[in-house]
């Protein structure tokens, strides 16, 4: 029996994992074989050029994790390396996971995608504008609510409606958070209660051991330290957003996780687990045009996912950017292929885009 097989067996016995990540190659998006040593070299060179302190990544082939690697530092000052247990902030990648969670309420009949949200929960912060009574869960999840991304970016830091609901696309965290408030109202619970419902409906069934929307003790102990564009440490305990959101289930932005956990959710989407087929049809159906590229490709938004038309109609992806944490995932649901990466820098989305190009080459 080889040493690698023995290590796999030992890992399974200790941690209940069904996979080991010791293979020497992976398949890229075009089924081209990529040696992992070449991939490692690419990632290290990109980290160096983008000045990324730490990186954790997983790649999925045929609905199984085929590659899981970590690089760099979780804490530069203390020279603490990123490990396979390091937790990162998933930022706006939260939206895709939250949308999956929302559909469990739709399937139960507790929430209707096209019923105005005010009928579940009137919203005093925007009650001065009657147009808010048109806003539905579908509009929120597809960024057609008319709300701004965050009220902090608006004059007087007041919530307002920037266009008539369902007439345009406008990326909005505020809309997602209103929907989270509605779910909390439906369940007659608090933010911690909503977190527990998420654990019961999504995290535990999928085996997500360390994925939460409200930061817990494990995440605090194991989370990487954040760094800004200049590579300087961010004092997150004094950060405005951290203080504002502490203890709150922030649907569009607060997920804490790591690549192995997040890949389990991606694989569940590929395999259409947890939800019914009809729910996935709703989730993945394009609802909004985000932009049109110079080559004519349309970038689209479904319910919580970014997608495209043409050659990439089966590709679903999203980035995320919180202060000092940026990330990216991409998956092809037909090929059951994908990748997810997390960084403690402001350049993880850029790395995610570069990696997509790299993993779409014809040869290496």
C-alpha positions as CSV (number, residue, x, y, z in Angstrom):
1,X,0.0,0.0,0.0
2,X,1.5,3.4,-1.0
3,X,2.2,6.2,1.4
4,X,-0.4,8.4,-0.3
5,X,-3.1,5.8,0.1
6,X,-2.2,5.4,3.8
7,X,-2.3,9.2,4.3
8,X,-5.8,9.3,2.6
9,X,-7.0,6.5,4.9
10,X,-5.6,8.3,8.0
11,X,-7.2,11.6,6.9
12,X,-10.6,9.9,6.4
13,X,-10.4,8.2,9.8
14,X,-9.5,11.4,11.6
15,X,-11.7,13.9,9.9
16,X,-14.4,12.1,7.9
17,X,-13.1,13.5,4.6
18,X,-13.9,11.5,1.5
19,X,-11.1,13.0,-0.6
20,X,-7.4,13.6,-0.6
21,X,-5.8,16.3,-2.7
22,X,-2.5,14.6,-3.6
23,X,-3.0,14.2,-7.3
24,X,-0.4,15.6,-9.7
25,X,-2.9,17.2,-12.1
26,X,-6.3,18.7,-12.6
27,X,-8.6,19.3,-15.6
28,X,-9.2,22.9,-16.7
29,X,-12.5,24.3,-18.0
30,X,-11.7,22.8,-21.5
31,X,-10.8,19.4,-20.0
32,X,-7.1,20.1,-20.7
33,X,-4.7,18.5,-18.1
34,X,-2.9,21.0,-15.9
35,X,0.0,19.8,-13.7
36,X,-0.5,21.1,-10.2
37,X,3.1,22.2,-10.0
38,X,2.4,24.5,-13.0
39,X,-0.8,25.8,-11.3
40,X,1.1,26.3,-8.1
41,X,3.7,28.4,-9.9
42,X,1.1,30.5,-11.6
43,X,-0.7,31.2,-8.3
44,X,2.5,32.1,-6.5
45,X,3.6,34.5,-9.3
46,X,0.2,36.2,-9.3
47,X,0.2,36.6,-5.5
48,X,3.6,38.2,-5.8
49,X,2.6,40.6,-8.6
50,X,-0.7,41.5,-6.9
51,X,0.9,41.7,-3.4
52,X,-1.6,39.2,-1.9
53,X,-0.5,38.2,1.6
54,X,-2.5,34.9,1.9
55,X,-4.6,32.7,-0.4
56,X,-6.7,29.6,0.1
57,X,-8.2,27.8,-3.0
58,X,-10.1,24.7,-4.0
59,X,-10.8,23.4,-7.6
60,X,-13.6,21.1,-8.4
61,X,-13.5,18.5,-11.2
62,X,-16.5,16.3,-11.9
63,X,-18.3,17.5,-8.7
64,X,-15.4,16.6,-6.5
65,X,-12.7,18.7,-4.9
66,X,-9.5,17.8,-6.9
67,X,-7.2,20.5,-5.6
68,X,-7.0,22.3,-2.3
69,X,-4.0,24.5,-1.5
70,X,-3.0,27.4,0.7
71,X,-0.3,30.0,0.3
72,X,1.3,32.9,2.2
73,X,0.4,34.5,5.5
74,X,-2.8,34.8,7.5
75,X,-0.9,37.2,9.7
76,X,2.2,39.0,8.2
77,X,3.2,40.6,11.5
78,X,3.4,37.3,13.4
79,X,4.5,35.3,10.4
80,X,1.5,33.0,10.8
81,X,0.8,31.0,7.6
82,X,-2.5,30.4,6.0
83,X,-3.6,26.9,6.8
84,X,-6.4,24.7,5.6
85,X,-8.4,25.7,8.6
86,X,-8.0,29.5,8.1
87,X,-11.3,31.3,7.9
88,X,-11.9,34.2,5.5
89,X,-14.7,36.7,4.9
90,X,-16.8,35.8,1.9
91,X,-18.2,39.3,1.4
92,X,-20.6,39.4,-1.5
93,X,-20.3,35.7,-2.3
94,X,-22.8,35.6,0.6
95,X,-25.5,36.6,-1.8
96,X,-25.4,33.4,-3.7
97,X,-25.6,31.2,-0.6
98,X,-28.3,33.5,0.9
99,X,-30.4,33.1,-2.3
100,X,-30.2,29.3,-1.9
101,X,-31.4,29.8,1.7
102,X,-34.2,32.0,0.6
103,X,-35.6,29.4,-1.7
104,X,-36.1,27.0,1.2
105,X,-38.7,29.5,2.5
106,X,-40.3,29.7,-1.0
107,X,-40.6,25.9,-1.1
108,X,-42.2,25.9,2.3
109,X,-44.8,28.4,1.1
110,X,-43.7,30.9,3.7
111,X,-42.4,33.4,1.2
112,X,-43.6,34.2,-2.4
113,X,-41.0,35.6,-4.8
114,X,-43.5,38.0,-6.3
115,X,-45.4,39.2,-3.2
116,X,-44.4,42.7,-2.0
117,X,-42.1,42.4,1.0
118,X,-43.9,45.1,2.9
119,X,-46.9,42.7,3.3
120,X,-44.5,40.6,5.5
121,X,-42.7,43.5,7.1
122,X,-43.3,47.2,6.7
123,X,-40.0,49.1,6.4
124,X,-40.0,52.3,8.4
125,X,-36.6,53.4,7.0
126,X,-38.2,53.9,3.5
127,X,-41.9,54.3,4.4
128,X,-41.8,57.9,3.1
129,X,-41.5,56.6,-0.5
130,X,-44.6,54.5,-1.4
131,X,-42.7,52.9,-4.3
132,X,-41.0,50.6,-1.8
133,X,-44.3,48.7,-1.5
134,X,-43.7,47.3,-5.0
135,X,-40.4,45.6,-4.0
136,X,-40.5,41.8,-4.0
137,X,-38.0,39.1,-3.1
138,X,-37.4,38.4,-6.8
139,X,-36.5,42.1,-7.3
140,X,-34.2,42.1,-4.3
141,X,-32.3,38.9,-5.3
142,X,-31.9,40.1,-8.9
143,X,-30.9,43.7,-7.9
144,X,-33.9,45.4,-9.3
145,X,-35.3,46.9,-6.0
146,X,-34.1,50.4,-6.7
147,X,-32.3,50.6,-3.4
148,X,-28.6,51.8,-3.4
149,X,-25.8,49.4,-2.5
150,X,-25.5,50.9,1.0
151,X,-27.2,53.9,2.4
152,X,-23.8,55.1,3.8
153,X,-22.9,56.0,0.2
154,X,-26.0,58.3,-0.2
155,X,-26.5,61.9,0.8
156,X,-27.2,62.1,4.5
157,X,-26.6,58.4,4.7
158,X,-30.4,57.9,4.3
159,X,-32.0,54.9,2.5
160,X,-33.7,56.0,-0.7
161,X,-35.0,54.5,-3.9
162,X,-32.9,55.5,-6.9
163,X,-35.2,54.2,-9.6
164,X,-38.7,52.7,-9.8
165,X,-38.6,49.1,-8.6
166,X,-38.2,46.4,-11.4
167,X,-37.4,49.0,-14.1
168,X,-33.6,48.7,-14.0
169,X,-30.6,46.9,-12.5
170,X,-28.8,48.4,-9.5
171,X,-26.6,46.4,-7.3
172,X,-27.9,46.6,-3.7
173,X,-26.8,45.1,-0.4
174,X,-29.6,47.1,1.2
175,X,-32.2,45.1,-0.6
176,X,-30.8,41.8,0.5
177,X,-30.7,43.0,4.1
178,X,-34.4,44.0,3.9
179,X,-35.1,40.5,2.7
180,X,-33.2,39.0,5.6
181,X,-35.3,41.2,8.0
182,X,-38.4,39.7,6.3
183,X,-37.2,36.1,6.9
184,X,-36.5,37.0,10.5
185,X,-40.0,38.4,10.8
186,X,-41.5,35.3,9.1
187,X,-39.8,33.0,11.7
188,X,-40.5,35.4,14.6
189,X,-36.9,35.2,15.7
190,X,-33.8,37.3,16.1
191,X,-30.5,37.4,14.1
192,X,-29.1,34.5,16.1
193,X,-32.2,32.5,15.4
194,X,-32.0,33.2,11.7
195,X,-28.4,31.9,11.8
196,X,-29.5,28.7,13.5
197,X,-32.2,28.2,10.8
198,X,-29.5,28.7,8.1
199,X,-27.4,26.1,9.9
200,X,-30.3,23.6,10.0
201,X,-31.4,24.1,6.4
202,X,-28.2,24.7,4.5
203,X,-24.9,24.3,6.5
204,X,-25.5,21.1,8.4
205,X,-27.2,19.1,5.5
206,X,-24.2,20.0,3.3
207,X,-21.6,19.3,5.9
208,X,-20.4,23.0,6.2
209,X,-18.6,22.8,9.5
210,X,-17.3,26.3,9.7
211,X,-19.6,28.5,7.6
212,X,-21.6,31.1,9.4
213,X,-23.2,34.5,8.6
214,X,-22.7,35.6,12.2
215,X,-19.0,35.4,13.3
216,X,-18.6,32.7,16.0
217,X,-15.8,31.9,18.3
218,X,-14.2,29.5,15.8
219,X,-14.1,32.1,13.1
220,X,-12.7,34.8,15.4
221,X,-9.9,32.4,16.5
222,X,-9.0,31.1,13.0
223,X,-9.7,34.1,10.7
224,X,-7.0,35.6,8.6
225,X,-5.9,39.2,9.3
226,X,-7.1,41.8,6.7
227,X,-4.8,44.0,4.6
228,X,-5.5,47.1,2.4
229,X,-4.4,47.9,-1.1
230,X,-1.1,49.2,0.2
231,X,-0.5,45.9,2.1
232,X,-1.1,47.6,5.5
233,X,-2.9,45.8,8.2
234,X,-6.5,46.9,8.8
235,X,-7.4,47.3,12.5
236,X,-10.7,45.5,11.9
237,X,-11.9,45.8,15.5
238,X,-12.2,49.6,14.9
239,X,-13.5,49.2,11.4
240,X,-16.9,50.9,10.8
241,X,-18.5,48.0,9.0
242,X,-17.3,45.5,11.6
243,X,-18.7,47.5,14.4
244,X,-22.0,48.2,12.6
245,X,-22.5,44.5,11.6
246,X,-21.3,42.7,14.6
247,X,-23.8,40.1,15.8
248,X,-26.0,40.7,12.7
249,X,-26.9,38.2,10.0
250,X,-25.8,40.4,7.1
251,X,-27.3,38.5,4.1
252,X,-25.3,40.2,1.4
253,X,-21.9,40.3,3.0
254,X,-21.1,38.6,6.2
255,X,-20.4,34.9,5.5
256,X,-17.3,33.5,7.1
257,X,-16.0,30.3,5.5
258,X,-13.1,28.6,3.7
259,X,-12.7,26.8,0.3
260,X,-13.6,23.2,1.3
261,X,-16.8,24.3,3.0
262,X,-17.7,26.7,0.2
263,X,-17.0,24.0,-2.4
264,X,-19.5,21.7,-0.8
265,X,-22.2,24.3,-1.4
266,X,-21.0,24.7,-5.0
267,X,-21.2,21.0,-5.5
268,X,-24.7,20.9,-4.1
269,X,-25.7,23.5,-6.6
270,X,-24.1,21.5,-9.4
271,X,-25.9,18.4,-8.3
272,X,-29.2,20.3,-7.5
273,X,-29.2,19.1,-3.9
274,X,-31.2,20.7,-1.0
275,X,-33.7,22.4,-3.3
276,X,-36.2,21.1,-5.9
277,X,-35.5,21.3,-9.6
278,X,-38.0,24.1,-10.0
279,X,-36.2,26.2,-7.4
280,X,-32.9,25.9,-9.2
281,X,-34.6,27.0,-12.4
282,X,-35.7,30.1,-10.6
283,X,-32.4,30.7,-9.0
284,X,-30.3,30.4,-12.1
285,X,-32.6,32.0,-14.6
286,X,-31.2,35.4,-15.8
287,X,-33.3,38.3,-14.6
288,X,-31.1,41.4,-15.2
289,X,-28.6,42.6,-17.7
290,X,-25.6,43.9,-15.8
291,X,-23.5,45.0,-18.8
292,X,-22.6,44.0,-22.4
293,X,-18.9,43.3,-23.1
294,X,-17.1,44.6,-26.2
295,X,-17.4,41.2,-27.8
296,X,-21.2,41.3,-27.4
297,X,-21.4,38.9,-24.5
298,X,-24.0,39.9,-22.0
299,X,-23.2,39.7,-18.3
300,X,-26.4,38.8,-16.5
301,X,-27.7,38.5,-12.9
302,X,-30.0,35.7,-11.8
303,X,-31.2,35.3,-8.2
304,X,-28.0,35.7,-6.3
305,X,-25.6,34.6,-9.1
306,X,-23.8,36.3,-12.0
307,X,-23.9,34.5,-15.3
308,X,-23.5,35.3,-19.0
309,X,-25.1,34.3,-22.3
310,X,-23.6,32.4,-25.3
311,X,-20.7,30.2,-24.5
312,X,-20.9,30.9,-20.8
313,X,-24.6,30.3,-20.2
314,X,-23.8,27.4,-17.9
315,X,-21.2,29.4,-15.9
316,X,-22.2,31.0,-12.6
317,X,-19.9,33.2,-10.6
318,X,-19.6,35.9,-8.0
319,X,-16.9,38.0,-6.4
320,X,-16.7,39.5,-3.0
321,X,-15.0,42.5,-1.4
322,X,-15.0,43.5,2.2
323,X,-12.3,45.7,3.8
324,X,-9.2,43.5,3.6
325,X,-10.9,40.4,2.3
326,X,-11.7,39.7,-1.4
327,X,-12.7,36.4,-3.0
328,X,-14.1,34.8,-6.1
329,X,-15.9,31.6,-7.2
330,X,-16.9,30.3,-10.6
331,X,-18.6,27.1,-11.6
332,X,-19.9,25.5,-14.8
333,X,-23.0,23.5,-13.7
334,X,-23.1,21.3,-16.7
335,X,-19.4,20.3,-16.6
336,X,-19.6,20.2,-12.8
337,X,-16.4,22.1,-12.7
338,X,-15.4,25.1,-10.7
339,X,-13.1,26.9,-8.3
340,X,-13.2,29.1,-5.3
341,X,-10.5,31.3,-3.7
342,X,-10.2,33.6,-0.7
343,X,-7.6,36.2,0.1
344,X,-6.9,38.6,2.9
345,X,-6.1,41.4,0.4
346,X,-8.0,43.7,-1.9
347,X,-7.0,41.9,-5.0
348,X,-8.7,38.5,-4.7
349,X,-11.4,39.3,-7.3
350,X,-8.7,40.3,-9.8
351,X,-6.9,37.0,-9.1
352,X,-10.2,35.2,-9.6
353,X,-10.7,36.7,-13.0
354,X,-7.1,36.0,-14.0
355,X,-7.4,32.4,-12.9
356,X,-10.5,32.0,-15.0
357,X,-8.5,33.1,-18.1
358,X,-5.7,30.8,-17.1
359,X,-7.9,27.8,-16.6
360,X,-9.5,28.3,-20.0
361,X,-6.3,27.9,-22.0
362,X,-5.8,25.3,-24.7
363,X,-2.3,24.3,-23.5
364,X,0.3,25.0,-20.9
